[in-house]
């Protein structure tokens, strides 16, 4: 596996100097880095966004109001001696001067390098990879997944450590950026950094906020090392939003649908995805097929859900069992179940946002559940879980909860002896919640109340997985602090999931 080396960066810098000498019309427009995403066996999406002044309040990144040609090239080597595709895209002001190039005609299962040039400047070099050819199992896939990166709550060191692991694919499961104005969401111990601008409500606000996050060098490293497949959760729009319903009915948002449309537009502009928004709609659920080894079913549990019951939060709420309640919407549920039924992959993987397994927060008599998670939509969850038997192996990947968890998905939740039908792996946050700790005071009682939950840790980090024909290995990776930059990373626990044997086997 080839690394994006210091030599490649130096080559890029020399080329930038040469190309830019005496001819630059803008200062460096590639301040937000480069990214790739949603690989197929013969292609990948390449992304950049031009922004010489990324934190400009108007959200335009210091760009003039004109179309700018952007050249791109993709090569087999990091010195670009073996260029296999090149072309010119156009960065348009109505799309925030973003560039999305859907490159096709590549070879399956191959590593590639890419870069952009515009206005006399050359971007950094990015590394990407195509998926395996259909039906091919291959020798394995290293995939890392993460969620919940609140800029104010800490430094994005975990992204850099993820990049150092050199994954083949990265999944981001939501809360890539947060909407709050500076100081309105404070981590325990205080915020070491501040957001620019007000709470995000307009297209200019969301563009500026995405630009602030994309300016972070640790996040840029993670994007440049591998293709990403992303889905949103709530903070990309508004905390705990549900379809056309905003978080706090007591604080009216008469322009919420315009806010949602602006957030979707900015999300598209700043992510390496193919689909464009259409007003307040953007179909984000999709599949990434990695040959015959794995199907990644990327879900959207925000855009089509019913409003949270009982005023949201952790409640005792019998209405959560109503059969008509949905977190996926009927169309997406059918799409998922059909995909599981037709799958020939060794592993079917759900990339999604909120806790899937049942979780009772009250030890002893009585039961309380999180109305924002799948527990608030229990019948929808049970139909999906019943569909897991149609696939050979199913693994659910989850973000949102700012802590690492591992659980076994049960055929009957209140019967610990019932059959395990899948496994759930939950990534902690990149920064949200601050430094965290190894555990929390309520952990022993929570685990005793929910025996299908096998692991919990409250540090910040990500999950590194290795998919092979025989097993999935999951390493829960964490840093001890995010309140200062540069923390080392350690593996807090490792589990294996065996082919045709759903359940967690602790390795360390």
N, C-alpha and C positions, 0 to 999 in steps of 0.2 A: 504494500500500500504506500503510495507516494504522498509525502507531506507537502503542504503549502509552505515552502521554506523561506528563510530570510533571503536567500539568493533570488527567489522569484520576486519578492517585494522590492529588492534593490534594482532588479531589471526593470520592474514597473516604474520605479522612481526615475531611473536614467532615461527611460523612454519618454516619461512625462516632461522632463527637462528639455529633451531634444525637440519633441513635438511642439512644446509650448513656447519656445524661444522666439520672441519678437512677433508672435501671432495671436496670443491669447485675447479673446474677447470678453471672457469672464474670469474671475478668480476660480479656483478649483471647484467644480460643481459636484464632485463625487464624495462629498463629506458624509453621506449616509451609507457608504459602503455598497456592497453588491450582495445578491442572494440568488438562490435557485430553488425550485420547488416542484412538487407533484410529478416526480419522474414516471415515465412509462418505459417500456422495453426499448423504444426507439427515439425517445425524446425527453425534454425537460423544459420548464419555464425558467428563463433568465430574467432577472429584475435589477433595476437600479432606479434612482430618482434624483434628478438634478436639483441641488440646493446649495449654492455658494454661501448663503446666509441662512442656515437651517432654522433658526429660532425667530425669524421674522414674524411679527404679530399678524400679518395678513395671511399667513400660511403658505405663501408662495415661495418661500425659501430664498428670497433675493433674486429670483429669476425674472427676466423680462417677459412681457405678455406677448410672446411669439413662439412659434413652433421651432424646435431645435433638433436638427438631425443628430442622431447618436449611432455611431458605428459599433458593431459588436463582432466578436469572433470567438470560436470555440475550437480547442486543440487537444491533441492527445498528450501533449507534454507541456510543462509549465514554462518553457522558454518560447513556446508558440512557433516552433520550427515545423510542426506537423499540424497545421490548421486544417480542419475538416469542414467547417461551415463558417461563413461570415455574411454580414449584411448590414443594412441601415434601417434603424427604427426612427420614429419621430416622437419626441417628448413634447406633449401638448399642454398648454396652460390649463385647459378644462379638465385635465387628468393629473393636475399637480406636477406636471413635467416628469411623470413616472414613465418607465419603459417596461413593457412585458413582451418578451420574445419567446414564442412557443417554437422551440427548435425541434425539428423532426429529421429522420433519416440517419440517426446515430446507431451505433452498434449496441446490442444488449449487454448488460452486466459489465460495463466499462467505466473507467474513471476518465473524466475530462477536466479541462481547465478553460476558463472563460474570462473575458474582460471587455470593457467598453471604452470608447473615446468620444470626446465632444469638445468643441470650442478650444482645441489645442491642448486638451488635457486627457490623460489616460487614467483609468480607474485602477484600483488594486486588482490582483488576480484572485479569482474564486475557484474552488474545486467542487465538482459535482459528480454525479454517478447516475447512470441509467439503471433501471430495474432489470431483473433477469428476464430472459425470453419466456414466453408462455410454456407451462408444463415443466420448466427446468427447476430443479430443487437447489442445485449449487452447493457450495461448501458452508454457507452460513451468511447471516446478515447481522451486523451490529447496529442496533437502533437505540437512540436515546430519546427520552421524552421528558417534558417539563411543563410548568404552568406558573402563573401568578408572579409576575415580575413588577412589583411596585417600586418605581424609580426612587421615591422618597425614602423608602424603608431600608435601603442599603445598596451596596455595590454589587454589580452583576458578575462577581467572581465565578459563580457556578457556571455561567455561560462559557467563560474562558476554560474552566476545567473540563467542561463537556467537549469543547473544541480539541483540547489536548488528548482526549480519548479517541479522536479520529473516527467518529461513527460514519456509517454508510448512509444513514437516514436519520433525520430528527423530526419528531412530532411535537408540536406545541398545542396544548389542549385548553388554551383560553386564558383570559386576563393577561394578554401580552402587554397591554398598557392600561393605565387607570385614569379615570375621568376627573378626579378631584382637584380642586385648587390647592395651592401650597398650604400645608398645615392643617387641613381639615380631616385628614386621616393619619393619625400619629401612631407609630410603632412603640411598643414598650421600650423605654430607654431613650425615646426621641428619634427624630428623623435626621440622618446625616446629610441628606440632599433635599432640594426643593424642586417642585414642578415650576415650569414657566407658564404664565398665562392663567386665565380664570378656569373654572370648571368647564369642561368641554361641552359645548352645546351647538356650535356652528361648524361649518366645514373648515373655516380658517382655524378655529380652535383645535379640531381633531388633527388637521394637518400639522400644526405646530407641535402638538403633543407627540404624535408619531415621530416627527423629526427629532425631538429631544431624545426619545428612546433610541432611535436608530443611530444617533450620534455617539452612543456609548461604545467605547472600543471593545469591551468584552463581548457585547452582543454582536458587534460586527465580526469578531473572530468566529463566533459560533455559526453565523450565517455563511461565512466564506468557506467553511470546511466541508459542508455537505448539503444536499438538498433537504428542504423542510416541507412538511405538510402541516398546515395550520387550520385550526378552527377557533372561533371566538367563544367566549362565555358571556358574562354580563358587563364587565367593566370597560370593554371596548365601546359600549354605548352608555349604560346607566346601571347602577347597582341593582341586581335582582329584577331586571326588566323581564317581562313575559309577553311575547308577541307584541300587541299594540298597547300594553299596559305598562306604565312607568312605576318606579319603586314606591313612591310615597303619595297616595291619593290625597292626603291632607295638605300637600304642597303642590297645587295644580301646575301641570306643564302643558299649556294649551298648544304648544308647538312640538309636542313629543314626536310625532311622525316625521316632521321635518328634521328633527334632531337625529332620529333613527336613520333617515336617508343620508344625512351628512356623515354619520359615523360609518355607514356601509361604504359610501364613496371613498372616504379616507382609508378605510381598511383595504379595499381593493388597490388603491394607489400605492400602498406601502407593503403589500404582501406578494410573494411569487405564486399567484393563483391565476387560473384561466378565466373563470366566470366573472363578468362585470355585473354591477348592481343595476336593477331596473326600478328606480325610485326607492320605495321602502322595502324592496325584495332583493335578495341575493341568494341563489341556491348554493349553499356551502357544503351540503352533504354530498359525498362522492367516494369512490373507491380508488385506492392505490394498490395495484396488483404487482407483487414481487414474485414473478414467475409462478411456479407451483408450490413455492415455500409458504407464502403468506398473502392474505388479502387484508388490507387495512380499510375498514369501513369507517370513514370519518363522519361523525354525526354532528347535528345542530340541535341542541336541546333548549334553545332560547326562542328562536323565531316563530315556532309553531305551537308552543306550549300553552295550556290553560293557565290562568292566573293562580298564584299560590293561594292555598286555602288558609282559613283561620287566622288571617292577618300576617301570614308568613312566619318564619322563625321556627324554633323547636317547640312543638306543641303536641298535646294529645288531641287528635283530630280524626274521628272515625270516618269523616267524609272522604278522607284520602283513599279509601278502598273503593270508591264509586267506579264502576267498570268503564264509564265513558270518559274519565279523565285522561288527558294525554300530555306527555312531555315532548313527544316526537312529532305529533300530528299523524293523521291516518296515512297519508301518502308516504311519508318517510318510514313509518313503521312497516308498511307493505314492502317498500324498497329494501329495507334491511332484512326482513324475513325471507323474501325471495332470494336475496343475495346469499344468505346462509344456506338455503335449500339447494341452490345451484352450484355452490362452491365445490371445487376440487382441490383446494389448497390444503396443505398440511396444517396450517394455522389460520384461523379467522380471528381478527383482532378488531375490537371496537375502540376507536380513538374518540373519546367523548369527555364531557366537562364535569359532571357532578356525581357524587357518591352513588354507586349503583346498588350495592348490597344493603339489606336492611340493617339499620343501626338504631338500637334502643338506647336513648340517652339517660334513662332512669333506672338505676339498679333496683332489683326487687320487684315488688308489685307495681302494676301500672306500666305504661309505655308512652314515651314521647319520641317523636321523630322529626327530622328536618323537612319542612314543607317545601323547601327549595330544591331538594334532591329527589332521586327517583322514589324515595319513600312517600313523597307527596302525590305520586302518580302510580300507585302500587299495581293496579291491574295492567297498565301499559308495561310496566317492568316485568310482570309475571308472564305476559304474552311473549315478550322478547326472550326471557330466560327459557321458556318452553321451546323456542326456536333454536336454542343452542344445540339441542340434540340432533339437529339436521346437519350440523357441521362436524368435522372430525375432531377438532380441538378449538375451543373458544377462550380467548383472553380479553378481559375488559381493562382498558387503560383509562385512568381518571385523573383529573386535576382538582382545582377549586379550593380544597380544604386546608391548605397551608401546613400540612403535615404528611408524613409518609405512612401509608397503611398497606397491608396485604390481607386479602380475605378470600374465602372460598364461597362461591355462589351456590346456594343450596336449592334443591328441588322444593323443600318446604322449610321456610325460614325459621319457624319456631320448633323444629325438630332437628337437633344437632346430629342425629344419626341418619338423617335422610341423605339421599345421593347428592354428591357434588357434581354440578353440571358445567362449571366453568371456574375461572380464577380471576380475581380483580387485583390489579396493581395500581396503587395510588401514589402519584408523585407529590412530594412536598412542594413548597413554593421556591422560586428562585430567590426572592427577598421578602415577600409579603409576610408581615408579622415580626420583622426584625430578627435578631440573632437566634431566638428560639432556645431550646434546651433538649436534653436527651429524652425527656418524658414530661408528663404533666401529672398533677396530683390525682386527678380522677382516672388515670389510665388503668390501674389494676381492676377497679370496679367496672369500668367500661368493657374491658376484655372479658371479664367473667360473665357479664351480662350478654355478651355477643360472642359465643365460642367459635363461630365461623371466622372471626377476625383473628389473624395469627401474628400480626406485627404492627407496631406503632413506633414512630420516632418524630420528634418535634424540631429537628434541625432543618436547615435550608439546603437545597440541592436539586437533584434530578435522579432519574432511574436509567441505568444503562442495561440494555438487554442484548442477548445473543440468541438468535433463532437458528436452529439446525433442524434436520429431519427428525432427530431423536428427542430434542427437548428445547425448552426456552429457559435460559438462565437470566435471572434478574438480580442486578446489583443495586442496592439503595445507596447512592453516593451523596455525601453531605459535607458542607463546610461548617466549621465551628462558630463562625461569625460573619456577618455581612455589614456591620456597622463601620468597618474599615476595609480597605481593599487588600487583596493579596492572600486571602486565607487558603491554606492547603485543603485538599479534598481527601476524604477517606471513605472506604466502603463500610457502612454500618451493619449491613446484613446482606446475605445472598440466599436466593431460593432457586430451586429448579422445578419446572413443570414438565412432566414426562408426556410423550406422545400417547394419546388414548388413555391417559390417567390424570384427569383433571384434579387439581389439588396442589398444595404447596409443600415442598420438601425442603426443609431448612438445611443449608449448606454451611453457613457460618453466621 
